[in-house]
Amino acid sequence: MTKEELQNYFYNQCTSQQALEVQQWLSTIEAESQDEALLKEILNEINVDKDDRLVNQAFEKFKKSIHLDDKKKVEKTPIVRRIGEWYRIAAAVLLIPILLTSLYFYKETTNPKEWVEEYVPYGQSKMVCLPDSSKLWLNAGTKLIYPKKFNNSLRQVYVAGEAYAQVTKDKSRPFVLSAGEVTVEVLGTKFNVKSYSEDSYIAVSLMEGSVKMNAFYKGESKTKLLKPGEIVRYSKSTGELQKSDFVIATRKQWFNSKGFYFMDESLSEIVVALERYFDVRINIENEMLKKERFYSMFVNNESLDEILSALNASGKMIIERKNNMIYIR
């Protein structure tokens, strides 16, 4: 979050979507962090009435709103413990609604009424229908976490693995998919996200509509807007974002065609995808082969042997099977 974005928010010079993003950010501030220092700086620049009577009246109103006098609730709510003198003063004129909104987001994120968790084992895939009728197709080895009921302002889900999303349009409630260091924000669209923990990158590809991809690396954020037919890869090691194009008509979805699309991917990355889908173990013994890169599509229900044979069209590899293991050298 930048200083300019916060200033626009506090002076009511931002859109409703921008206000929503700031309110979510406020709910995640940690004590003695750079974010808290930035917020203090902004509040110190705002001219608020420091009359003690008004301050105390406002802060008492805030405490009653969140039941701050309940000691048990204080112990369970970190955002309340962070409220110091600078929060008290700002609350007199400005921060009561902001703090209440932030507390709401905090509670919705950390203490939902009920979370639902789905996991797809290797060798399988699954379709999940979300509370708003959006659909997520989960690839092998994927975990999905989502609330049983979305709130009135945000539709938030968490994915570790690969998912294809068909999001129901709802302009009043943005849909946010979090996948590790990346979030994807949409109102209604069709896109694919690949974010396995063992992969070196996170990829978002857009088939229809538009999405905003936010990537976070070492305290800094980067944003890319995607158009249909674009894919953005985020490097977990460098934080770099790389955008490239693909032809939508030639890219059938894996959940329909059981296909694979390897676009400038190394053999080591391809092998991990094959292991997940076919539930096998593949060991590449040649370090040089691990770095070989491929542009390949398999959309006709090819077997594992057929895929490996096609990847070995140059004849560089020696492929052997031993006791349920595949060795490539």
C-alpha positions in Angstrom: 0.0 0.0 0.0 1.4 3.4 -1.0 1.2 6.7 0.8 -0.8 8.2 -2.1 -3.4 5.4 -2.0 -3.9 6.0 1.7 -4.2 9.7 1.3 -6.8 9.3 -1.4 -8.7 7.0 0.9 -8.7 9.2 4.0 -9.6 12.3 1.9 -12.4 10.4 0.1 -10.8 10.6 -3.3 -10.8 6.9 -4.3 -13.2 4.5 -5.9 -15.2 2.0 -3.9 -12.9 -0.8 -5.0 -9.8 1.1 -3.9 -11.5 1.8 -0.6 -12.1 -1.9 -0.2 -8.5 -2.7 -0.8 -7.3 -0.1 1.8 -9.8 -1.5 4.4 -8.5 -5.0 3.8 -4.9 -3.7 4.2 -5.8 -2.0 7.5 -7.1 -5.2 8.9 -3.7 -6.9 8.4 -1.4 -4.3 9.9 1.1 -5.8 12.4 2.5 -3.9 15.4 5.7 -2.0 14.9 5.7 -2.9 11.2 6.5 -0.6 8.2 2.8 -0.6 7.5 1.9 0.7 10.9 4.6 3.4 10.6 3.1 4.5 7.3 -0.4 4.7 8.7 0.9 6.7 11.7 2.6 9.1 9.2 -0.6 9.6 7.3 -2.7 10.2 10.5 -0.2 12.7 11.9 -0.6 14.8 8.7 -4.4 14.8 9.1 -5.8 17.8 11.1 -8.0 16.2 13.8 -9.7 17.8 16.8 -7.6 16.8 19.8 -10.0 18.1 22.4 -9.9 15.5 25.2 -13.6 15.5 25.7 -14.3 14.7 22.1 -11.5 12.2 21.9 -12.8 10.3 24.9 -16.4 10.4 23.7 -15.4 9.1 20.3 -13.1 6.4 21.7 -15.8 5.2 24.2 -18.2 4.9 21.3 -15.6 2.8 19.4 -15.0 0.6 22.4 -18.7 -0.1 22.9 -19.0 -0.9 19.2 -16.4 -3.7 19.4 -17.0 -4.6 23.1 -13.5 -3.6 24.1 -14.4 -3.8 27.8 -14.8 -7.5 27.5 -11.3 -8.7 28.6 -11.7 -12.1 26.9 -12.4 -10.4 23.6 -9.4 -8.1 24.0 -7.1 -11.1 24.4 -8.4 -12.7 21.3 -8.3 -9.6 19.0 -4.8 -8.4 18.1 -6.1 -5.4 16.2 -7.6 -4.0 19.4 -4.3 -4.3 21.3 -2.6 -2.2 18.7 -4.8 0.8 19.4 -2.6 3.5 21.0 -2.9 7.2 21.7 -2.6 8.1 18.0 -5.6 5.9 17.2 -7.6 7.4 20.0 -7.0 10.9 18.7 -7.8 10.1 15.1 -11.0 8.2 16.2 -12.4 11.5 17.4 -13.2 12.7 13.9 -12.1 10.1 11.4 -11.3 6.6 12.3 -14.3 5.1 14.0 -15.9 3.7 10.8 -12.4 2.8 9.4 -11.5 0.8 12.5 -14.9 -0.9 12.6 -14.5 -1.9 8.9 -10.9 -3.1 9.6 -12.0 -5.2 12.6 -14.8 -6.7 10.4 -12.3 -7.8 7.8 -10.0 -9.1 10.5 -12.8 -11.2 12.0 -14.0 -12.4 8.7 -10.5 -13.5 7.7 -9.4 -15.1 11.0 -12.6 -16.2 12.6 -15.1 -17.2 9.9 -18.3 -18.8 10.8 -17.4 -21.9 8.9 -14.6 -22.7 6.4 -14.8 -25.5 3.8 -11.6 -27.3 2.7 -11.3 -29.5 -0.4 -8.3 -31.6 -1.4 -7.8 -33.5 -4.6 -5.4 -36.4 -4.4 -2.8 -37.1 -7.1 -4.2 -38.8 -10.2 -7.7 -37.1 -9.7 -9.5 -33.8 -10.4 -12.7 -32.3 -9.1 -15.2 -29.5 -9.7 -16.4 -27.4 -6.7 -19.4 -25.1 -6.8 -18.9 -22.1 -4.5 -21.7 -20.3 -2.5 -22.1 -17.7 -5.2 -22.5 -20.3 -8.0 -18.9 -19.7 -9.2 -17.2 -22.9 -10.2 -13.6 -24.1 -9.6 -12.1 -27.1 -11.3 -9.3 -28.4 -9.1 -6.3 -30.3 -10.6 -4.5 -33.2 -9.0 -2.7 -32.3 -5.7 -4.7 -29.1 -5.2 -6.2 -27.7 -2.0 -9.0 -25.2 -1.9 -10.2 -23.3 1.2 -13.4 -21.1 1.1 -16.1 -19.8 3.5 -19.4 -21.7 3.5 -21.0 -18.3 3.0 -19.4 -15.3 1.4 -19.9 -11.9 3.2 -21.7 -8.9 1.6 -18.6 -7.2 0.3 -16.0 -9.8 -0.7 -15.7 -13.3 -2.1 -12.4 -14.7 -0.9 -10.9 -18.2 -1.6 -7.5 -19.7 -1.1 -5.8 -22.2 -3.6 -2.7 -24.2 -3.4 -2.2 -26.1 -6.6 -4.0 -25.6 -9.9 -7.5 -24.4 -10.5 -9.6 -23.2 -13.4 -12.2 -20.7 -12.3 -15.5 -19.6 -13.9 -16.5 -16.7 -11.7 -20.1 -15.5 -11.4 -20.5 -11.8 -12.1 -21.2 -9.7 -9.0 -20.1 -6.0 -9.3 -20.9 -5.4 -5.6 -18.6 -8.2 -4.4 -15.2 -8.6 -6.0 -13.9 -12.2 -6.2 -10.3 -12.6 -4.8 -8.4 -15.8 -5.3 -5.2 -16.0 -3.1 -2.5 -18.4 -4.2 0.7 -18.0 -2.2 2.4 -14.7 -3.0 -0.2 -13.9 -5.7 -3.8 -12.7 -5.6 -6.2 -12.5 -8.5 -9.0 -10.0 -8.4 -12.1 -10.3 -10.7 -15.8 -9.5 -10.9 -16.7 -12.2 -13.4 -14.4 -14.1 -15.8 -12.7 -17.3 -16.7 -9.0 -17.9 -15.8 -6.5 -20.5 -14.7 -4.1 -20.3 -11.8 -1.2 -22.7 -11.2 0.4 -22.3 -7.7 1.9 -25.6 -6.5 4.3 -25.1 -3.5 7.0 -27.2 -5.2 6.9 -25.2 -8.4 9.4 -22.3 -9.0 6.7 -20.0 -10.3 3.0 -19.1 -10.0 1.1 -18.7 -13.3 -2.2 -16.9 -14.1 -3.7 -17.3 -17.6 -6.9 -15.5 -18.8 -9.4 -17.0 -21.1 -12.3 -14.5 -20.8 -13.0 -11.1 -19.1 -10.2 -9.3 -17.3 -8.3 -9.8 -14.0 -5.8 -7.9 -11.9 -2.9 -10.0 -10.7 -1.1 -8.7 -7.6 2.3 -10.3 -6.6 4.1 -9.7 -3.3 7.8 -10.2 -2.9 9.9 -9.1 0.1 7.4 -6.4 1.2 6.9 -5.0 -2.2 3.9 -5.5 -4.5 3.6 -5.6 -8.3 0.5 -5.5 -10.4 -0.3 -6.8 -13.9 -3.6 -6.4 -15.7 -4.4 -9.3 -18.0 -6.3 -9.4 -21.2 -7.8 -12.7 -22.7 -5.0 -14.7 -24.2 -2.3 -13.5 -21.8 -0.4 -15.5 -19.2 1.7 -14.0 -16.4 4.4 -16.0 -14.5 5.6 -14.9 -11.1 9.1 -16.1 -10.2 9.2 -17.2 -6.5 13.0 -16.7 -6.4 13.2 -13.2 -7.9 9.7 -11.7 -7.7 9.9 -11.0 -11.5 6.6 -11.0 -13.5 6.8 -12.2 -17.1 3.8 -11.8 -19.5 3.4 -13.7 -22.7 0.5 -14.6 -25.2 -1.2 -17.8 -26.1 -4.0 -18.6 -28.6 -7.2 -19.2 -26.6 -8.8 -21.3 -29.4 -6.0 -23.9 -29.3 -5.9 -24.2 -25.6 -8.6 -26.6 -24.4 -9.0 -26.8 -20.6 -7.3 -29.6 -18.8 -10.5 -30.4 -16.9 -12.4 -31.1 -20.2 -9.7 -32.6 -22.4 -7.3 -34.0 -19.8 -4.6 -32.2 -21.6 -1.2 -30.7 -20.9 0.1 -27.3 -22.1 3.9 -26.8 -21.6 4.8 -23.3 -22.7 8.5 -22.7 -22.3 8.8 -25.0 -19.3 11.8 -27.0 -18.2 11.8 -30.8 -18.2 12.0 -30.8 -14.4 8.8 -28.7 -14.2 7.1 -30.9 -16.7 8.0 -34.0 -14.8 6.4 -32.6 -11.6 3.1 -32.1 -13.5 3.2 -35.6 -14.9 3.9 -37.1 -11.5 0.9 -35.4 -10.1 -1.5 -36.3 -12.8 -0.4 -39.9 -13.4 0.6 -40.5 -9.7 4.0 -41.9 -10.5 7.6 -41.1 -9.6 10.0 -39.8 -12.3 13.7 -39.2 -11.6 15.8 -37.2 -13.9 19.4 -38.3 -13.4 21.0 -35.9 -16.0 21.3 -32.4 -14.7 21.5 -30.9 -18.2 18.3 -32.5 -19.2 16.5 -31.0 -16.3 17.1 -27.5 -17.8 15.9 -28.5 -21.3 12.8 -26.3 -22.2 9.7 -27.4 -24.2 6.7 -26.0 -26.0 4.3 -28.9 -26.2 0.6 -29.6 -26.1 -1.0 -33.0 -25.4 -4.8 -32.8 -25.7 -5.8 -36.2 -27.1 -5.7 -38.2 -23.8 -2.1 -39.3 -24.5 -0.7 -41.9 -22.1 2.4 -41.2 -20.0 4.5 -43.3 -22.3 3.3 -41.4 -25.3 4.0 -38.0 -23.7 7.5 -39.0 -22.7 8.2 -40.4 -26.1 7.1 -37.2 -27.8 9.3 -35.2 -25.4 12.2 -37.4 -26.4 11.7 -36.8 -30.2 15.3 -35.6 -30.4 16.5 -38.9 -28.9 18.6 -37.2 -26.2 17.0 -39.1 -23.3 17.2 -42.7 -22.2 13.9 -43.6 -20.4 13.6 -46.7 -18.2 11.0 -48.1 -15.8 12.1 -50.0 -12.7 9.8 -51.0 -9.9 7.1 -48.3 -10.4 9.8 -45.7 -11.0 10.7 -44.0 -14.2 14.3 -42.9 -14.7 15.4 -40.4 -17.3 19.1 -40.0 -18.1 
